[in-house]
């Protein structure tokens, strides 16, 4: 899940989209990845590595807006502070 997001951000970095559009893509990708992994783990392995059931507006206890914002902030940190030095190395 984390590697997929890192690769996505690395591939998104050179693309010439407006920043707001990139932010929307990041939210969709990170939340979608979290939901897909969480759903597959619950369905096929009967395993729940995280549970957001106690948080407001959660969906199946797998995703919630609060953690989508956290993933966005972490992704933006990676996008602006980690990727540029890697590309300039």
C-alpha positions, 0 to 999 in steps of 0.5 A: 500500500505504501509502496504503491502510493510512493510510486504513484507520487513519483510518477505524478511529480513530473506531470503538468497538472494544476496542483489542486487536480493533483491533490484530488488525484492523491486523495482518490488514489490513497483512499482507494488503495486503502479501501482496496487493500482493507477490503481484500484482507477482510474478504479473503484473509478474514483479517482487519489490520485497521478499524475505523468503525468508531470514527465518523463517516467511516465506510465499512470500518475500512476508510474514513475522511479523517484518515484520508486527510492524514494520508493526504498530508503525508503524501504532500510531505513526500511529494514536496520534500522527498521526491525533489531531492531524489530527482536532483541526486 
